[in-house]
Amino acid sequence: MSTGVASPRAWFRRWWQSRLPLTDTWTLGQRNVYILPTRAGLTFALTLVVMLLAAINYQLNLGYALTFLLAGAGLVSMHLTHGTLRGLTLHLRPAAPVFAGEPARLEVVITNPGGQRHGLALRFEDASRHGGSHAWCDAPAQGQAQFALGLVPARRGWQAVPALVVETVFPFGLFRAWTVWRPAARVLAWPRPEPAPPPLPRQDAASAGEAVLQAGAGGEQDGVRAWRRSDSLRQVLWKKVAHSGELVSRETSGSAQRQLWLDWPAGGGEVEPRLSRLAAWVLMADREGLACGLRLPGRELAPGQGEAHRRAALELLALWP
């Protein structure tokens, strides 16, 4: 059973990360690149100590030469490992919105102002929560390379990008150099659509009667409304545009009947299931070419069609209330 007391390691991680700035561009230098020997490096150092003691005990000149030669190679390896990260600039591109439970693609661009860098790895700092998989790449000289990681948001709304670690053990694996980076970017997670939603709600009798009254004696032209992205050029009233300077379109009985309002009470159930059902209905209306609008408590989105309207509707559901 959890006691609610964080472990010393988790406490130290939070304290350390709180000292790091939030930024989407991170330049690596002497102050933010750290280096320690790996297990292989510690074993290598212990082997050098044993070799030195043996050379001293048996007075082996070749033993001294070999020991100090390998020690020099280890020191050069430490310099090369640290230099592999030093001078790089990391930039996180904005992530596209995804549905909750689906992986969001995080793309990190590495800019290398120097010679070629090998064996660069990117991972989440808290591997136990976000997965311990690594993304690997080599950065070409005077060029750019790209990492890609998947972040799975568990719930809807804005999700902060967790702290990232860029590390390397190049060239011999004796030392590990790394940096911890806290991106400022966030990922928007839309509500997860209901897997098997009921059919779209039908337009009620009052709305249908209103659409018929709008037609009146004017034939196809029912009225004038603001221009929408889904309107064709034939619907635009160019004379009114010339006078007022604002784009307006004809409202026809056919288009009025194809508009659909998705109301909050129609979702049914608790808050999250309602949002999940409304998200599924937004996707269904988009596939069927219906102009749908959203009515949520305190918020409303006018009917519309197209990719921009679909994203606006899903964003409204994601950020409510």
Backbone bond lengths (Angstrom), bond angles and torsions (degrees), N, CA, C in turn:
res aa  C-N    CA-C-N  psi(-1)  N-CA   C-N-CA  omega(-1)  CA-C   N-CA-C  phi
1 M - - - 1.469 - - 1.521 109.41 -
2 S 1.319 116.18 137.17 1.463 120.70 -178.25 1.517 110.04 -72.91
3 T 1.322 116.87 135.12 1.464 122.35 179.02 1.512 112.36 -93.22
4 G 1.320 117.32 -8.21 1.460 121.27 -179.20 1.515 113.52 81.72
5 V 1.351 117.86 2.39 1.457 121.83 179.10 1.520 108.63 -100.28
6 A 1.319 117.19 124.01 1.453 121.06 -178.13 1.527 110.13 -71.90
7 S 1.312 115.46 147.41 1.458 120.14 176.65 1.519 109.94 -69.07
8 P 1.334 117.61 157.35 1.481 118.81 178.62 1.521 112.56 -57.24
9 R 1.330 116.44 -35.56 1.462 118.87 -179.88 1.532 110.97 -66.46
10 A 1.355 116.42 -43.50 1.465 119.20 178.99 1.523 111.00 -66.35
11 W 1.338 116.39 -38.86 1.465 119.43 177.69 1.520 111.05 -62.68
12 F 1.337 116.66 -44.54 1.456 120.02 179.50 1.525 110.89 -63.82
13 R 1.358 116.52 -37.92 1.466 118.92 179.20 1.518 110.20 -62.60
14 R 1.326 118.41 -46.71 1.465 120.59 179.89 1.520 111.37 -63.14
15 W 1.322 116.63 -42.06 1.459 119.39 179.40 1.523 110.93 -63.22
16 W 1.322 116.32 -41.96 1.463 119.57 -178.79 1.527 111.52 -67.27
17 Q 1.337 116.58 -42.81 1.454 119.32 -178.89 1.523 111.91 -68.28
18 S 1.338 117.47 -29.77 1.464 119.80 178.94 1.527 112.18 -65.91
19 R 1.330 117.42 -19.64 1.456 121.44 178.66 1.530 112.30 -85.46
20 L 1.323 116.83 -10.34 1.461 120.30 -178.54 1.527 110.28 -91.84
21 P 1.331 118.49 141.11 1.467 120.65 179.28 1.523 110.95 -74.67
22 L 1.335 115.36 153.71 1.456 121.70 173.64 1.524 108.31 -88.75
23 T 1.319 116.91 116.94 1.464 121.13 -178.41 1.515 109.49 -155.71
24 D 1.328 115.93 147.07 1.464 121.30 177.32 1.519 112.38 -91.81
25 T 1.327 117.89 -3.82 1.462 122.86 175.92 1.521 107.93 -126.88
26 W 1.324 116.85 124.67 1.464 122.16 -172.11 1.529 108.36 -131.32
27 T 1.331 116.26 115.16 1.457 122.00 179.04 1.523 109.42 -100.39
28 L 1.320 116.64 130.15 1.460 121.98 -173.69 1.530 109.81 -92.82
29 G 1.324 115.24 131.13 1.461 121.49 179.40 1.510 111.15 -148.00
30 Q 1.304 116.51 -162.38 1.466 121.49 -176.61 1.528 111.91 -64.00
31 R 1.335 117.83 -30.83 1.452 120.85 -172.81 1.520 113.92 -83.11
32 N 1.311 118.95 -19.79 1.469 119.40 -175.44 1.524 113.51 -126.30
33 V 1.309 118.72 13.94 1.465 122.27 173.23 1.522 107.72 -113.06
34 Y 1.326 116.01 124.37 1.464 121.93 -176.54 1.529 108.99 -114.39
35 I 1.330 115.81 154.80 1.459 119.91 -176.90 1.524 109.62 -146.57
36 L 1.331 115.78 136.93 1.463 123.26 176.64 1.525 108.16 -145.23
37 P 1.322 117.65 155.62 1.470 119.24 176.35 1.525 111.41 -70.12
38 T 1.307 115.62 146.55 1.460 121.54 174.45 1.533 109.51 -84.11
39 R 1.316 116.74 179.54 1.466 120.20 175.00 1.520 110.41 -61.20
40 A 1.326 115.23 -40.03 1.461 118.29 177.19 1.525 110.49 -64.05
41 G 1.337 117.23 -36.90 1.454 120.04 178.50 1.519 112.47 -67.24
42 L 1.338 117.80 -39.78 1.461 120.70 176.99 1.532 110.85 -65.27
43 T 1.330 116.31 -39.99 1.464 119.62 176.69 1.522 110.81 -63.71
44 F 1.318 115.98 -39.80 1.464 120.82 177.93 1.534 110.53 -62.66
45 A 1.340 117.12 -42.96 1.464 120.23 179.22 1.522 111.21 -64.92
46 L 1.334 116.75 -40.77 1.469 119.69 177.64 1.520 111.17 -63.31
47 T 1.319 116.61 -37.78 1.465 120.21 177.98 1.524 110.86 -64.30
48 L 1.329 116.72 -39.80 1.465 120.03 177.68 1.528 111.38 -63.15
49 V 1.329 116.54 -38.89 1.472 119.24 177.87 1.517 111.01 -63.31
50 V 1.330 116.86 -43.90 1.472 120.58 178.45 1.519 110.64 -62.68
51 M 1.337 117.48 -42.88 1.459 121.22 178.50 1.529 111.35 -62.49
52 L 1.345 116.75 -40.24 1.462 119.88 179.31 1.527 111.23 -65.74
53 L 1.325 117.08 -42.70 1.464 120.09 178.25 1.527 111.21 -63.45
54 A 1.317 117.22 -38.55 1.462 120.68 178.58 1.522 110.98 -66.53
55 A 1.353 116.06 -39.97 1.463 118.99 179.15 1.523 111.38 -66.03
56 I 1.350 115.53 -39.12 1.458 118.92 177.58 1.533 111.08 -65.73
57 N 1.302 116.47 -42.54 1.465 120.74 -176.27 1.524 112.14 -65.96
58 Y 1.336 116.66 -40.33 1.466 120.07 -175.41 1.533 112.04 -102.78
59 Q 1.366 116.72 2.28 1.454 120.72 178.12 1.541 111.49 55.40
60 L 1.360 114.22 52.94 1.459 120.42 -178.08 1.536 109.15 -100.11
61 N 1.323 114.75 110.47 1.467 118.48 179.37 1.530 111.73 -64.53
62 L 1.333 116.09 -39.66 1.468 119.39 177.79 1.529 110.82 -66.32
63 G 1.334 116.42 -31.29 1.466 119.72 176.09 1.516 111.37 -64.80
64 Y 1.370 116.35 -42.09 1.461 119.51 175.25 1.522 110.93 -60.01
65 A 1.327 115.41 -45.91 1.473 119.74 -176.70 1.526 110.79 -61.35
66 L 1.343 115.77 -46.03 1.466 119.00 -178.99 1.527 111.06 -65.23
67 T 1.327 117.22 -41.59 1.468 120.39 -178.78 1.520 111.13 -62.06
68 F 1.323 116.21 -48.90 1.470 118.66 -177.68 1.533 111.73 -71.88
69 L 1.321 117.21 -28.53 1.466 120.07 175.42 1.528 110.47 -65.15
70 L 1.348 116.95 -45.20 1.468 120.51 178.84 1.527 111.33 -68.12
71 A 1.352 116.46 -36.09 1.464 118.82 177.41 1.532 110.95 -64.16
72 G 1.326 116.83 -39.76 1.458 120.22 176.65 1.517 111.94 -63.43
73 A 1.348 115.80 -39.78 1.466 119.44 177.55 1.532 110.56 -63.19
74 G 1.350 116.72 -37.08 1.464 119.63 177.93 1.514 112.22 -65.36
75 L 1.343 117.03 -40.12 1.465 120.24 178.25 1.529 111.62 -65.55
76 V 1.320 115.72 -40.13 1.471 119.27 176.57 1.524 110.27 -64.00
77 S 1.351 116.08 -38.92 1.461 119.80 177.50 1.523 111.46 -60.54
78 M 1.340 117.80 -40.65 1.462 120.79 178.53 1.530 110.46 -61.78
79 H 1.324 116.97 -42.53 1.461 120.77 179.43 1.528 110.86 -63.85
80 L 1.334 117.14 -42.76 1.458 120.52 -178.98 1.531 111.37 -67.35
81 T 1.330 117.13 -38.81 1.464 120.18 -179.72 1.518 110.80 -63.54
82 H 1.320 117.20 -46.02 1.460 120.59 178.79 1.530 110.95 -65.64
83 G 1.320 117.16 -39.69 1.462 120.68 -179.72 1.510 113.50 -68.84
84 T 1.338 117.95 -19.84 1.465 120.29 178.50 1.523 111.35 -64.11
85 L 1.322 117.76 -33.44 1.467 121.06 179.34 1.521 112.91 -94.57
86 R 1.311 117.89 -31.57 1.459 121.08 -172.93 1.525 111.39 -62.88
87 G 1.326 116.02 128.94 1.459 121.93 178.06 1.518 114.77 97.73
88 L 1.335 118.48 -12.62 1.465 120.83 179.37 1.524 110.39 -73.22
89 T 1.344 115.48 150.80 1.466 122.17 174.62 1.520 108.36 -120.93
90 L 1.334 116.51 127.55 1.457 122.93 -178.92 1.520 109.11 -107.80
91 H 1.326 116.36 137.69 1.470 121.27 178.20 1.523 108.77 -136.61
92 L 1.344 115.47 128.77 1.461 121.34 178.90 1.522 109.78 -95.69
93 R 1.329 115.80 122.10 1.465 119.90 177.23 1.526 110.38 -77.20
94 P 1.352 117.79 151.18 1.472 119.69 177.40 1.530 110.44 -60.49
95 A 1.322 115.44 135.30 1.461 120.82 -178.92 1.525 110.19 -88.91
96 A 1.322 116.76 141.41 1.464 121.83 178.27 1.526 109.83 -73.29
97 P 1.342 118.15 146.91 1.470 120.19 177.73 1.526 111.13 -63.29
98 V 1.326 115.67 149.45 1.456 122.62 178.66 1.523 108.13 -137.95
99 F 1.323 115.76 168.45 1.456 120.39 173.84 1.532 109.21 -81.19
100 A 1.310 116.13 146.70 1.460 120.61 179.04 1.531 109.65 -56.49
101 G 1.325 116.14 134.34 1.455 121.10 -177.92 1.512 114.35 93.11
102 E 1.343 117.30 -9.25 1.457 121.05 177.49 1.533 109.63 -105.58
103 P 1.339 117.52 148.34 1.474 119.23 -176.88 1.529 111.98 -72.74
104 A 1.324 115.02 132.58 1.465 121.83 171.93 1.527 108.39 -94.50
105 R 1.297 117.26 135.86 1.460 122.46 -177.04 1.528 109.84 -86.19
106 L 1.328 115.64 117.62 1.465 121.67 175.76 1.522 108.38 -101.00
107 E 1.316 116.59 119.96 1.455 121.89 -178.73 1.529 109.52 -110.60
108 V 1.324 115.90 122.95 1.458 122.82 179.45 1.523 108.11 -114.08
109 V 1.324 116.74 122.93 1.461 122.35 179.95 1.529 108.30 -98.98
110 I 1.328 115.99 128.10 1.459 122.39 178.43 1.522 108.70 -103.40
111 T 1.317 116.50 125.75 1.464 122.25 175.03 1.521 108.42 -105.83
112 N 1.333 115.05 123.05 1.464 121.14 -175.79 1.530 109.22 -111.61
113 P 1.349 117.60 111.72 1.470 119.45 -179.58 1.520 113.84 -84.82
114 G 1.328 117.89 -7.02 1.467 121.08 -174.94 1.511 112.67 -117.21
115 G 1.338 114.70 -147.07 1.459 120.02 -179.63 1.512 112.03 -74.78
116 Q 1.317 115.80 175.50 1.454 121.38 -175.29 1.523 111.15 -62.67
117 R 1.339 116.70 138.09 1.456 123.05 178.46 1.522 108.61 -114.35
118 H 1.320 116.32 136.45 1.460 121.50 -176.29 1.528 110.25 -117.14
119 G 1.335 114.65 155.95 1.459 121.07 169.61 1.513 115.32 64.24
120 L 1.335 118.76 41.39 1.456 122.18 178.06 1.520 109.40 -87.82
121 A 1.318 117.19 136.74 1.460 122.26 -178.30 1.520 109.75 -128.62
122 L 1.334 116.43 144.02 1.461 123.24 177.66 1.518 108.41 -126.42
123 R 1.327 116.88 136.40 1.464 122.30 177.63 1.527 108.59 -154.31
124 F 1.342 115.34 168.81 1.456 120.79 173.34 1.523 109.35 -77.07
125 E 1.326 116.28 142.77 1.462 119.98 -177.94 1.519 111.19 -66.28
126 D 1.342 117.38 -40.96 1.467 121.73 177.48 1.526 108.34 -94.86
127 A 1.318 115.82 85.64 1.461 120.21 -174.97 1.517 112.18 -67.82
128 S 1.330 118.63 -26.28 1.466 120.82 -177.77 1.525 111.87 -69.26
129 R 1.325 118.53 -26.61 1.466 121.75 -178.33 1.517 112.77 -97.70
130 H 1.312 117.64 -33.75 1.464 120.81 -172.07 1.523 113.81 -116.49
131 G 1.317 117.62 7.24 1.460 119.59 178.78 1.514 111.67 95.94
132 G 1.322 114.96 143.30 1.454 119.67 -176.40 1.514 114.65 -101.31
133 S 1.321 118.04 13.98 1.457 120.11 -179.48 1.518 111.05 -71.68
134 H 1.326 115.28 149.20 1.458 122.28 -179.94 1.525 110.16 -109.89
135 A 1.321 115.25 150.40 1.464 121.88 168.08 1.527 106.79 -110.99
136 W 1.334 116.14 130.87 1.463 121.21 -174.18 1.523 110.24 -115.58
137 C 1.326 115.58 149.62 1.462 120.44 173.69 1.519 109.44 -164.39
138 D 1.324 116.01 165.20 1.461 124.71 171.04 1.527 107.43 -114.96
139 A 1.322 116.52 138.48 1.461 121.11 179.72 1.523 109.01 -98.59
140 P 1.337 118.37 119.54 1.471 119.87 179.83 1.526 111.41 -69.09
141 A 1.312 115.74 157.12 1.461 121.18 179.13 1.525 110.42 -62.34
142 Q 1.329 116.39 133.24 1.460 123.08 178.59 1.531 111.70 53.07
143 G 1.325 117.05 36.89 1.460 119.86 -176.34 1.516 111.63 -143.26
144 Q 1.327 114.72 -162.07 1.453 121.58 -177.64 1.523 110.39 -130.48
145 A 1.316 114.89 152.95 1.459 122.74 173.78 1.527 107.71 -136.62
146 Q 1.313 116.20 170.60 1.461 119.64 -174.74 1.516 111.13 -137.62
147 F 1.329 115.28 134.98 1.456 123.73 170.18 1.522 108.95 -100.38
148 A 1.329 117.14 158.65 1.464 122.11 173.02 1.522 108.71 -145.65
149 L 1.331 115.63 125.80 1.456 122.69 176.43 1.519 109.26 -126.46
150 G 1.325 116.59 155.48 1.457 121.74 177.72 1.520 111.05 -107.47
151 L 1.333 116.33 126.32 1.465 122.51 177.07 1.518 108.00 -113.96
152 V 1.330 117.59 124.66 1.459 122.46 -177.97 1.526 109.14 -103.30
153 P 1.354 118.53 105.01 1.473 119.82 177.15 1.523 110.23 -73.25
154 A 1.314 115.98 132.22 1.462 120.64 -176.54 1.522 112.41 -82.13
155 R 1.321 118.40 -22.23 1.460 121.51 -176.62 1.520 108.99 -139.76
156 R 1.332 114.94 168.79 1.466 120.48 -178.86 1.524 110.35 -75.67
157 G 1.337 115.20 166.33 1.450 121.49 177.47 1.514 111.84 100.59
158 W 1.324 114.46 -173.29 1.460 120.23 178.52 1.516 110.21 -75.10
159 Q 1.332 116.66 131.39 1.457 122.70 179.10 1.526 108.32 -120.86
160 A 1.337 115.92 128.59 1.457 120.20 177.51 1.524 110.46 -70.87
161 V 1.325 116.13 143.40 1.467 120.70 175.82 1.528 107.85 -76.59
162 P 1.335 118.15 125.21 1.466 120.05 -178.90 1.539 111.57 -64.64
163 A 1.320 114.25 164.54 1.468 119.79 177.20 1.527 110.12 -61.49
164 L 1.330 115.29 141.22 1.461 121.84 -178.33 1.526 109.47 -113.22
165 V 1.327 114.98 153.89 1.459 121.92 177.40 1.525 108.20 -124.56
166 V 1.312 116.33 126.81 1.466 122.14 171.41 1.520 106.40 -109.67
167 E 1.323 116.97 128.40 1.460 120.56 -172.80 1.521 110.58 -144.93
168 T 1.337 114.88 167.28 1.454 121.81 176.71 1.527 109.40 -158.02
169 V 1.334 115.63 151.39 1.469 121.84 172.99 1.525 109.71 -123.50
170 F 1.319 116.62 13.66 1.467 121.67 178.57 1.533 109.40 -65.12
171 P 1.334 121.53 140.41 1.477 125.69 8.44 1.539 114.90 -100.36
172 F 1.343 118.91 -25.62 1.464 120.67 -170.69 1.522 113.51 -110.53
173 G 1.322 118.25 -3.97 1.455 120.65 -178.53 1.514 114.09 76.94
174 L 1.335 118.24 12.97 1.467 121.16 179.81 1.522 111.56 -82.13
175 F 1.343 117.56 -25.40 1.462 122.44 -178.69 1.523 108.74 -132.32
176 R 1.315 114.87 150.89 1.469 121.96 176.38 1.520 108.03 -119.56
177 A 1.325 115.93 120.28 1.463 122.16 175.21 1.523 108.12 -108.04
178 W 1.332 116.59 138.90 1.459 119.62 -177.07 1.529 110.39 -152.51
179 T 1.318 114.40 164.60 1.457 122.48 172.73 1.518 108.16 -139.50
180 V 1.335 117.26 148.11 1.461 123.85 177.18 1.518 107.88 -108.58
181 W 1.336 116.23 129.61 1.463 122.87 -172.65 1.522 109.07 -128.55
182 R 1.339 116.33 129.76 1.464 122.02 177.12 1.530 109.49 -108.27
183 P 1.331 118.51 99.06 1.467 119.98 178.71 1.529 110.92 -67.94
184 A 1.323 115.15 148.86 1.466 120.93 176.59 1.524 111.84 -88.84
185 A 1.319 118.65 -12.92 1.464 121.89 -175.71 1.521 110.92 -68.61
186 R 1.331 114.35 157.58 1.456 121.84 175.41 1.524 109.27 -128.27
187 V 1.317 115.48 158.88 1.460 122.31 179.33 1.520 108.04 -115.14
188 L 1.330 116.36 129.82 1.463 121.01 178.18 1.522 109.43 -89.35
189 A 1.332 115.96 125.03 1.468 121.74 178.97 1.525 108.63 -110.03
190 W 1.334 116.40 118.88 1.463 121.07 175.03 1.523 110.06 -75.73
191 P 1.334 118.01 157.75 1.466 119.26 176.10 1.529 110.82 -59.89
192 R 1.309 115.65 141.96 1.467 119.95 178.78 1.522 109.13 -69.37
193 P 1.354 119.55 122.41 1.472 120.60 -178.11 1.528 111.36 -62.61
194 E 1.309 115.02 145.85 1.460 120.55 176.41 1.529 108.84 -62.60
195 P 1.342 118.52 131.73 1.476 120.01 -174.54 1.525 113.70 -60.59
196 A 1.329 117.79 -42.99 1.468 120.60 -178.03 1.525 108.36 -131.17
197 P 1.334 117.76 75.41 1.465 119.95 -176.46 1.523 111.18 -73.71
198 P 1.330 117.37 156.75 1.466 120.15 173.80 1.520 110.55 -69.75
199 P 1.335 117.76 169.05 1.474 119.54 179.29 1.523 111.38 -60.34
200 L 1.313 114.81 159.60 1.464 120.69 178.22 1.521 110.46 -59.46
201 P 1.327 117.96 140.95 1.474 119.64 177.67 1.520 110.59 -65.28
202 R 1.334 115.66 144.32 1.459 120.13 178.79 1.524 109.91 -82.99
203 Q 1.342 113.83 155.11 1.454 119.20 177.27 1.515 108.30 -67.38
204 D 1.346 115.94 133.66 1.464 118.39 -177.03 1.531 110.76 -72.29
205 A 1.338 115.11 169.30 1.464 120.30 -174.72 1.521 111.88 -64.42
206 A 1.335 116.53 -35.43 1.473 118.77 -179.11 1.506 111.17 -64.36
207 S 1.336 116.91 -42.41 1.461 120.05 179.70 1.504 111.21 -66.53
208 A 1.351 116.36 -40.52 1.455 119.40 179.68 1.526 110.64 -64.38
209 G 1.381 116.63 -42.35 1.454 119.43 178.67 1.510 112.10 -63.53
210 E 1.324 117.00 -37.07 1.455 120.81 178.52 1.512 111.03 -64.30
211 A 1.346 117.03 -38.08 1.462 120.08 178.88 1.515 111.00 -65.45
212 V 1.373 116.42 -36.74 1.458 119.28 179.49 1.521 110.12 -68.59
213 L 1.336 117.34 -41.74 1.457 119.90 179.78 1.513 111.71 -63.83
214 Q 1.323 116.13 -32.29 1.456 119.28 179.55 1.518 111.67 -65.23
215 A 1.340 116.00 -31.60 1.463 118.94 -179.04 1.521 110.51 -63.99
216 G 1.383 116.75 -47.35 1.465 122.58 175.72 1.504 112.65 52.92
217 A 1.310 114.31 -140.45 1.462 119.89 -178.10 1.507 111.47 -95.57
218 G 1.288 116.68 7.79 1.462 118.54 -175.05 1.500 113.64 -89.32
219 G 1.330 119.09 9.80 1.457 120.63 178.95 1.505 110.20 72.53
220 E 1.332 117.15 -125.90 1.447 121.89 -176.32 1.517 111.60 -76.15
221 Q 1.355 117.05 -29.85 1.451 118.75 -173.96 1.522 109.35 -83.35
222 D 1.343 117.29 114.80 1.462 122.08 -179.42 1.517 111.63 -92.45
223 G 1.307 118.91 -32.18 1.445 121.64 -176.51 1.510 110.52 174.84
224 V 1.326 115.36 -165.05 1.451 122.05 -178.49 1.518 108.17 -125.12
225 R 1.292 115.21 139.53 1.460 120.79 177.75 1.522 108.57 -142.67
226 A 1.331 115.79 169.70 1.460 121.13 178.19 1.521 110.55 -65.05
227 W 1.308 116.57 148.07 1.466 122.01 -178.37 1.524 110.61 -69.19
228 R 1.349 116.21 140.21 1.447 122.57 175.64 1.520 109.25 -117.99
229 R 1.304 115.60 158.45 1.473 120.24 -178.72 1.516 112.21 -60.63
230 S 1.325 116.82 -30.30 1.467 120.00 -177.15 1.533 112.87 -80.01
231 D 1.345 118.68 -7.16 1.466 121.09 -177.54 1.527 110.60 -74.12
232 S 1.317 114.69 143.80 1.462 119.91 175.39 1.524 109.30 -83.94
233 L 1.337 115.87 165.63 1.463 120.38 179.90 1.527 111.84 -65.36
234 R 1.354 118.23 -26.24 1.464 120.55 179.58 1.522 111.80 -67.95
235 Q 1.332 117.66 -25.73 1.459 120.52 -179.53 1.529 112.86 -80.37
236 V 1.326 118.12 -14.54 1.462 121.20 -176.99 1.533 109.62 -74.12
237 L 1.340 116.70 131.43 1.466 122.20 175.93 1.524 107.96 -89.69
238 W 1.321 115.97 93.55 1.450 120.94 -172.43 1.525 112.69 -68.00
239 K 1.321 118.19 -29.54 1.467 119.90 178.39 1.520 111.08 -65.27
240 K 1.334 115.72 -43.12 1.462 118.90 178.01 1.528 110.83 -68.12
241 V 1.345 115.41 -33.83 1.462 118.57 177.40 1.512 110.59 -63.53
242 A 1.342 116.36 -40.39 1.465 120.19 -179.25 1.527 111.65 -64.74
243 H 1.359 116.51 -34.51 1.464 119.76 -177.97 1.532 111.94 -81.84
244 S 1.318 116.66 -44.73 1.472 119.49 -173.21 1.524 113.25 -96.44
245 G 1.324 117.56 -22.86 1.465 120.05 -177.22 1.515 113.47 80.58
246 E 1.331 118.21 4.13 1.461 122.57 179.31 1.520 110.05 -112.69
247 L 1.334 115.35 140.17 1.452 119.98 179.38 1.524 110.37 -75.56
248 V 1.344 116.46 123.02 1.461 122.49 176.83 1.522 107.94 -130.99
249 S 1.336 115.67 154.56 1.462 121.66 -177.01 1.515 110.04 -129.95
250 R 1.352 114.62 159.73 1.463 120.78 173.82 1.531 109.08 -75.81
251 E 1.307 115.49 139.85 1.463 121.42 174.14 1.519 107.05 -102.63
252 T 1.323 117.63 113.80 1.460 121.73 -178.37 1.512 110.12 -101.08
253 S 1.309 115.47 159.06 1.466 119.49 179.61 1.514 111.08 -62.79
254 G 1.328 116.54 -35.74 1.465 118.86 179.81 1.503 111.93 -64.66
255 S 1.363 116.43 -43.13 1.455 118.71 -179.41 1.516 111.01 -71.35
256 A 1.363 116.65 -33.93 1.455 118.88 179.67 1.509 111.12 -64.34
257 Q 1.329 116.97 -39.75 1.448 119.65 -178.62 1.520 111.76 -70.72
258 R 1.310 118.47 -21.28 1.457 121.01 -178.27 1.529 112.03 -90.88
259 Q 1.340 117.18 0.31 1.454 120.08 175.16 1.522 109.84 -82.66
260 L 1.322 115.63 141.46 1.454 121.37 -174.98 1.518 108.97 -132.35
261 W 1.319 115.61 130.56 1.452 121.17 175.37 1.516 108.83 -102.27
262 L 1.329 115.82 126.64 1.457 122.08 175.34 1.514 107.51 -101.48
263 D 1.319 116.22 107.46 1.457 121.81 -175.35 1.520 110.58 -93.24
264 W 1.322 114.81 153.03 1.467 121.22 179.32 1.529 112.43 -59.27
265 P 1.349 120.54 -45.79 1.474 117.85 -179.84 1.519 113.65 -61.29
266 A 1.345 117.46 -25.33 1.461 119.83 -177.66 1.510 112.40 -68.63
267 G 1.343 117.82 -17.78 1.459 119.38 -178.30 1.509 113.35 -68.80
268 G 1.338 117.88 -35.70 1.457 121.44 179.55 1.506 113.07 71.91
269 G 1.346 116.44 153.33 1.460 120.34 173.22 1.519 113.05 79.34
270 E 1.345 115.34 -161.69 1.446 122.10 -179.80 1.529 110.70 -77.09
271 V 1.349 114.95 -179.00 1.471 119.67 -172.35 1.524 111.34 -62.77
272 E 1.335 117.60 -54.30 1.460 119.60 -175.94 1.534 112.32 -64.76
273 P 1.351 120.11 -43.77 1.474 118.29 174.59 1.515 113.25 -60.42
274 R 1.354 117.68 -35.51 1.464 119.34 177.53 1.527 110.71 -63.29
275 L 1.328 115.96 -47.14 1.460 119.39 179.39 1.519 111.21 -62.89
276 S 1.324 116.58 -37.13 1.460 120.35 178.27 1.522 111.09 -63.74
277 R 1.333 116.69 -41.32 1.470 119.78 179.13 1.528 111.28 -68.87
278 L 1.344 116.37 -42.66 1.460 119.20 179.08 1.523 111.10 -62.65
279 A 1.352 117.70 -37.60 1.464 120.00 176.53 1.515 111.11 -62.82
280 A 1.335 116.87 -41.36 1.469 120.11 177.88 1.520 110.70 -64.06
281 W 1.336 117.87 -38.88 1.461 120.48 179.30 1.531 111.29 -68.42
282 V 1.324 117.32 -36.86 1.468 119.75 176.31 1.526 110.17 -59.76
283 L 1.323 117.15 -42.67 1.463 120.52 179.05 1.533 111.13 -67.13
284 M 1.330 116.93 -39.78 1.465 120.13 178.66 1.526 111.00 -64.03
285 A 1.333 117.07 -44.62 1.464 120.08 179.61 1.524 110.90 -63.13
286 D 1.336 116.62 -36.87 1.471 119.78 179.06 1.518 110.42 -66.22
287 R 1.334 117.55 -40.94 1.476 120.10 179.05 1.528 111.75 -66.25
288 E 1.334 117.02 -34.26 1.460 120.54 -177.69 1.529 112.88 -87.64
289 G 1.337 116.85 0.31 1.463 119.85 178.16 1.507 114.67 73.68
290 L 1.338 118.24 25.48 1.457 122.11 179.33 1.522 110.09 -92.00
291 A 1.325 115.24 141.47 1.459 120.60 173.31 1.520 107.74 -84.43
292 C 1.324 116.75 109.68 1.463 120.49 -175.91 1.513 110.29 -115.27
293 G 1.336 115.24 150.73 1.444 122.37 174.86 1.520 109.73 -123.30
294 L 1.317 116.69 162.69 1.463 122.58 -178.70 1.518 109.76 -119.61
295 R 1.327 115.34 136.44 1.461 121.29 172.02 1.516 108.26 -124.99
296 L 1.337 114.53 109.39 1.457 121.10 175.66 1.525 108.24 -114.70
297 P 1.325 118.44 158.89 1.466 119.74 178.11 1.528 111.39 -56.17
298 G 1.325 115.70 113.32 1.449 121.10 179.12 1.511 115.23 84.05
299 R 1.320 118.93 -4.60 1.466 122.35 -178.94 1.523 109.81 -136.99
300 E 1.324 116.12 149.14 1.460 120.40 178.48 1.523 109.09 -149.97
301 L 1.320 115.24 141.07 1.466 122.16 176.37 1.515 107.81 -123.60
302 A 1.326 117.01 121.39 1.454 122.02 -177.28 1.528 110.78 -62.93
303 P 1.322 117.51 152.07 1.466 120.14 179.40 1.523 111.79 -59.59
304 G 1.298 115.40 145.42 1.457 121.69 178.91 1.509 110.46 -170.45
305 Q 1.329 115.62 178.86 1.451 121.93 -178.68 1.523 109.29 -139.24
306 G 1.315 114.95 169.91 1.448 120.15 174.49 1.512 113.03 98.12
307 E 1.334 114.40 172.79 1.461 121.60 -176.16 1.527 111.69 -63.19
308 A 1.354 116.84 -42.90 1.457 119.52 -178.16 1.523 111.33 -63.85
309 H 1.332 116.85 -40.87 1.466 119.64 179.58 1.520 111.07 -68.51
310 R 1.321 117.43 -39.52 1.471 120.01 178.56 1.522 110.63 -60.92
311 R 1.327 116.46 -44.79 1.467 119.87 179.66 1.525 111.38 -65.85
312 A 1.348 116.63 -37.23 1.461 119.58 178.48 1.528 111.22 -65.29
313 A 1.343 116.43 -39.18 1.464 119.78 178.68 1.521 111.26 -66.60
314 L 1.319 117.12 -43.49 1.461 119.72 179.59 1.527 111.23 -67.64
315 E 1.338 117.09 -34.91 1.464 119.50 176.97 1.519 111.04 -66.55
316 L 1.340 116.93 -38.07 1.457 120.23 177.48 1.529 110.83 -62.18
317 L 1.332 116.43 -40.78 1.463 120.22 177.81 1.525 111.05 -68.68
318 A 1.324 116.88 -37.17 1.460 120.31 -177.84 1.514 112.16 -66.83
319 L 1.332 117.44 -35.95 1.454 121.44 -173.17 1.525 113.14 -99.49
320 W 1.346 117.66 5.09 1.467 119.38 178.00 1.512 109.52 -85.35
321 P 1.354 121.29 139.67 1.466 124.20 -0.35 1.516 109.41 -88.32
